[in-house]
């Protein structure tokens, strides 16, 4: 009866030991997969950090807090948070593997003890009165130290099995947590990456449209400056044309002031010369005022043209910076994923395309 009980307990512990070994292998495999995925997050982390660093090189006038910057910072936060979560579950997995190894060694030790006990029990069973190795012993009825009761013996065995089962349940839950954490991190990063890609292309489109608008304004300003320059030259020529008529009228009036006293009559020619002087002077003043206004307009347009040229340079630099992000983010894409496939995915047009 005793041999049967010990054998039953041994087989139960042996079965539990095999389960612990299988669970340890499964947990190690899941932990290795999680660690590999954790290492793979280093590439997205470096890519996003480089994107943010690259955007910081923009000139102050273009260094704004836009949606693309917010999405990139959000993506960086998601990657760092996922790394922290996966690092924690990997550490928990290491601790759980240690506990499983400890209970595995405990089960092995107890199974070995039962093997030794069964060997002694079989030896006792095989003894009979005709055996040659039987003899009188000193105090054979003594109870060895550290001897436990049968209830304690059964409780110790069941306690070890319960600890192993509890650890296996916790290990299974931890494996599910590892798998769920990896998949959740993968889905979050993919979703945020798609969002960043869409916002990035929208940003490039908006900057390029603004650049094109500035190019058109530059062309219009150049045309208007040329037109204004021709008008200024024409006004200068008109002002210059008024110089000789003015001199002529002044000279005629000055010469007529030399007439003899009795001939100094305020006659019709004199009144005509005075009126002509007033007309010439008025016309010259109007031309000079118009020339001054034209020069003021020209200088204002030219200053605006210079600011536009500088803004256009900044806009080209910002556009080049945002375009460079597309090249920087290429390591995040699959090898067989082309720009066309990504654009189809961004526009949700896969169902509208005609397949081969």
C-alpha positions as a printed Julia matrix, in Angstrom:
356×3 Matrix{Float64}:
   0.0     0.0     0.0
   2.83    2.39    0.92
   4.69    1.61   -2.29
   1.54    2.35   -4.28
   1.04    5.71   -2.54
   4.62    6.81   -3.06
   4.51    5.68   -6.69
   1.27    7.63   -7.25
   2.74   10.78   -5.71
   5.92   10.34   -7.75
   4.01    9.98  -11.02
   1.89   13.0   -10.19
   4.99   15.07   -9.5
   6.7    13.71  -12.61
   3.71   14.75  -14.72
   3.77   18.2   -13.1
   7.51   18.42  -13.75
   6.98   17.73  -17.45
   4.31   20.44  -17.55
   6.65   22.9   -15.82
   9.41   22.07  -18.31
   7.09   22.62  -21.28
   5.76   25.85  -19.81
   9.31   27.07  -19.18
  10.25   26.37  -22.8
   7.13   28.16  -24.06
   7.8    31.14  -21.79
  11.45   31.32  -22.9
  10.38   31.24  -26.55
   7.8    33.99  -26.02
  10.33   36.02  -24.04
  12.9    35.68  -26.84
  10.32   36.8   -29.41
   9.44   39.79  -27.23
  13.12   40.7   -26.81
  13.69   40.46  -30.56
  10.76   42.78  -31.19
  12.03   45.08  -28.45
  15.4    45.28  -30.23
  13.64   45.98  -33.52
  12.07   49.1   -31.96
  15.5    50.72  -31.93
  15.28   51.42  -35.67
  11.93   53.3   -35.49
  13.2    55.17  -32.44
  16.34   56.31  -34.3
  14.32   57.2   -37.42
  11.77   59.32  -35.54
  14.49   61.03  -33.5
  16.38   61.82  -36.69
  13.19   63.22  -38.25
  12.66   65.55  -35.29
  16.33   66.58  -35.32
  16.17   67.2   -39.07
  13.08   69.41  -38.7
  14.85   71.46  -36.01
  17.31   72.64  -38.69
  14.62   74.82  -40.25
  15.13   78.59  -40.19
  13.31   80.47  -37.4
  10.59   81.81  -39.69
   9.66   78.22  -40.66
  10.33   76.72  -37.21
   6.69   76.41  -36.15
   4.68   73.92  -34.09
   2.68   72.25  -36.83
   0.66   69.05  -37.02
   3.56   67.06  -38.45
   5.77   67.94  -35.49
   3.0    66.99  -33.07
   2.45   63.63  -34.82
   6.19   62.9   -34.83
   6.45   63.67  -31.11
   3.4    61.48  -30.51
   5.04   58.67  -32.49
   8.22   59.06  -30.43
   6.16   58.9   -27.23
   4.38   55.73  -28.43
   7.7    54.02  -29.27
   9.27   54.94  -25.92
   6.16   53.85  -24.03
   6.06   50.52  -25.88
   9.75   49.97  -25.18
   9.14   50.59  -21.5
   6.15   48.2   -21.41
   8.01   45.45  -23.3
  11.08   45.87  -21.09
   8.89   45.44  -18.0
   7.19   42.28  -19.32
  10.58   40.83  -20.34
  11.86   41.43  -16.83
   8.71   39.81  -15.44
   9.31   36.87  -17.8
  12.88   36.48  -16.54
  11.63   36.4   -12.94
   8.91   33.89  -13.83
  11.44   31.63  -15.61
  13.59   31.76  -12.49
  10.63   30.73  -10.32
   9.73   27.93  -12.73
  13.3    26.66  -12.7
  13.29   26.72   -8.91
  10.07   24.7    -8.68
  11.37   22.38  -11.42
  14.49   21.68   -9.36
  12.33   21.19   -6.27
  10.18   18.66   -8.13
  13.26   16.86   -9.41
  14.67   16.69   -5.92
  11.42   15.35   -4.47
  11.07   12.8    -7.29
  14.63   11.66   -6.64
  13.82   11.34   -2.96
  10.81    9.2    -3.82
  12.94    7.05   -6.12
  15.35    6.48   -3.23
  12.47    5.83   -0.85
  10.88    3.35   -3.26
  14.2     1.57   -3.66
  14.38    1.16    0.13
  10.73    0.12    0.3
  11.3    -2.56   -2.34
  14.38   -3.65   -0.46
  12.35   -3.96    2.73
   9.63   -5.8     0.86
  12.07   -8.35   -0.54
  13.54   -9.19    2.88
  12.49  -12.47    4.56
  13.62  -14.57    7.49
  15.96  -16.59    5.28
  17.95  -13.59    3.98
  21.6   -13.53    4.89
  21.81   -9.76    5.54
  19.33   -9.6     8.42
  20.66   -8.97   11.94
  19.95   -7.42   15.33
  20.03   -3.6    15.34
  20.53   -1.05   18.06
  17.19    0.58   19.0
  15.35   -0.29   15.75
  12.15    1.39   16.98
  13.71    4.83   17.21
  12.17    7.64   15.11
  14.82    9.53   13.06
  14.99   13.3    13.51
  13.03   15.54   11.08
  10.49   12.79   10.58
   7.12   14.26    9.56
   3.63   12.95    9.93
   1.79   11.41    7.03
  -0.51   14.44    6.82
   2.48   16.78    6.61
   4.03   14.55    3.98
   0.93   14.69    1.8
   0.56   18.43    2.41
   4.17   19.06    1.35
   3.66   17.16   -1.9
   0.38   18.89   -2.67
   1.87   22.26   -1.78
   4.7    21.76   -4.29
   2.23   20.76   -6.98
  -0.01   23.72   -6.16
   2.94   26.12   -6.37
   3.91   24.65   -9.74
   0.35   24.91  -11.06
   0.06   28.49   -9.81
   3.34   29.43  -11.46
   2.23   27.78  -14.71
  -1.03   29.71  -14.67
   0.84   32.93  -14.05
   3.32   32.0   -16.79
   0.52   31.39  -19.27
  -1.03   34.75  -18.37
   2.37   36.4   -18.76
   2.87   34.78  -22.18
  -0.5    36.14  -23.26
   0.5    39.55  -21.91
   3.77   39.44  -23.88
   2.01   38.5   -27.09
  -0.73   41.07  -26.56
   1.82   43.79  -25.72
   3.81   43.06  -28.89
   0.73   43.06  -31.09
  -0.64   46.18  -29.45
   2.69   47.95  -29.9
   2.86   46.81  -33.52
  -0.67   48.05  -34.24
  -0.16   51.37  -32.45
   3.08   52.03  -34.27
   1.64   51.07  -37.64
  -1.4    53.29  -37.13
   0.72   56.23  -35.98
   3.21   55.66  -38.8
   0.38   55.81  -41.34
  -0.89   58.98  -39.71
   2.58   60.56  -39.82
   3.05   59.56  -43.46
  -0.29   61.11  -44.44
   0.36   64.33  -42.48
   3.89   64.48  -43.86
   2.7    64.27  -47.46
   0.01   66.84  -46.73
   2.67   69.09  -45.23
   4.89   68.71  -48.31
   1.91   69.48  -50.52
   0.98   72.6   -48.52
   4.56   73.88  -48.43
   5.0    73.21  -52.13
   1.74   75.0   -52.92
   2.84   77.97  -50.81
   6.21   77.9   -52.57
   4.52   77.89  -55.96
   2.32   80.8   -54.9
   5.42   82.71  -53.82
   7.07   81.88  -57.16
   4.04   83.37  -58.92
   4.19   86.45  -56.7
   7.88   86.76  -57.49
   7.15   86.62  -61.21
   4.41   89.23  -60.88
   6.65   91.48  -58.78
   9.47   91.2   -61.31
   7.03   92.14  -64.08
   5.66   95.07  -62.08
   9.17   96.23  -61.18
  10.15   96.23  -64.82
   6.99   98.13  -65.7
   7.57  100.59  -62.86
  11.19  101.03  -63.93
  10.1   101.9   -67.45
   7.57  104.35  -66.08
  10.24  105.99  -63.91
  12.55  106.32  -66.89
   9.72  107.89  -68.88
   9.01  110.34  -66.02
  12.67  111.23  -65.72
  12.81  111.85  -69.44
   9.66  114.0   -69.19
  11.18  116.0   -66.31
  14.36  116.41  -68.31
  12.3   117.59  -71.31
  10.85  120.36  -69.13
  14.26  121.81  -68.33
  14.95  123.56  -71.66
  11.41  125.0   -72.03
  11.7   126.36  -68.5
  15.1   127.85  -69.26
  13.72  129.31  -72.48
  10.82  131.06  -70.77
  13.04  132.33  -67.96
  15.58  133.61  -70.42
  12.93  135.4   -72.51
  11.5   137.08  -69.44
  14.95  138.06  -68.22
  15.88  139.54  -71.58
  12.63  141.57  -71.73
  13.47  143.06  -68.32
  16.38  144.86  -70.03
  14.13  147.0   -72.17
  14.39  150.77  -71.78
  12.24  152.24  -69.05
   9.76  153.81  -71.42
   9.48  150.47  -73.24
   8.8   148.38  -70.17
   5.18  147.7   -70.87
   3.2   144.81  -69.33
   2.03  143.81  -72.71
   0.43  140.71  -74.1
   3.75  138.92  -74.84
   4.84  139.46  -71.25
   1.55  138.14  -69.89
   1.87  135.14  -72.21
   5.42  134.45  -71.04
   4.35  134.66  -67.39
   1.45  132.27  -68.03
   3.78  129.93  -69.9
   6.22  130.03  -66.96
   3.47  129.11  -64.55
   2.3   126.26  -66.79
   5.83  124.91  -67.19
   6.54  125.15  -63.47
   3.21  123.5   -62.61
   3.81  120.75  -65.12
   7.36  120.2   -63.81
   6.14  120.01  -60.23
   3.46  117.51  -61.17
   5.99  115.39  -63.04
   8.46  115.58  -60.16
   5.74  114.63  -57.67
   4.68  111.75  -59.86
   8.31  110.71  -60.22
   8.74  110.82  -56.44
   5.61  108.75  -55.94
   6.77  106.27  -58.56
  10.18  105.98  -56.88
   8.49  105.44  -53.5
   6.3   102.72  -55.01
   9.32  101.18  -56.71
  11.34  101.09  -53.49
   8.39   99.59  -51.61
   7.93   96.95  -54.28
  11.65   96.23  -54.31
  11.77   95.84  -50.53
   8.81   93.48  -50.74
  10.61   91.65  -53.55
  13.69   91.19  -51.38
  11.59   89.88  -48.48
   9.81   87.57  -50.89
  13.14   86.24  -52.2
  14.29   85.56  -48.63
  10.97   83.93  -47.7
  11.17   81.86  -50.86
  14.62   80.63  -49.87
  13.31   79.72  -46.42
  10.31   77.98  -47.99
  12.56   75.97  -50.31
  14.71   74.98  -47.34
  11.62   73.92  -45.37
  10.33   71.97  -48.36
  13.66   70.21  -48.78
  13.7    69.43  -45.06
  10.22   67.88  -45.16
  11.03   65.98  -48.35
  14.12   64.58  -46.67
  11.85   62.98  -44.07
  10.48   60.66  -46.76
  13.98   59.32  -47.37
  14.73   59.11  -43.66
  11.57   57.05  -43.01
  12.27   54.48  -45.74
  13.71   51.93  -43.24
  10.25   51.77  -41.64
   8.66   50.48  -44.86
   8.58   46.92  -46.09
  11.04   45.87  -48.77
   8.3    45.05  -51.31
   6.26   48.16  -50.5
   6.45   50.79  -53.24
   5.37   54.43  -53.17
   2.4    53.51  -55.36
   1.19   50.88  -52.9
   1.57   53.28  -50.0
  -0.34   56.02  -51.84
  -3.12   53.54  -52.62
  -3.28   52.71  -48.94
  -3.32   56.37  -47.89
  -6.19   57.16  -50.29
  -8.11   53.9   -49.55
  -8.41   53.19  -53.26
  -7.5    49.49  -53.25
 -11.1    48.49  -53.98
 -11.34   50.91  -56.91
  -8.28   49.67  -58.8
  -8.56   47.08  -61.56
  -6.44   44.04  -60.7
  -4.53   41.99  -63.24
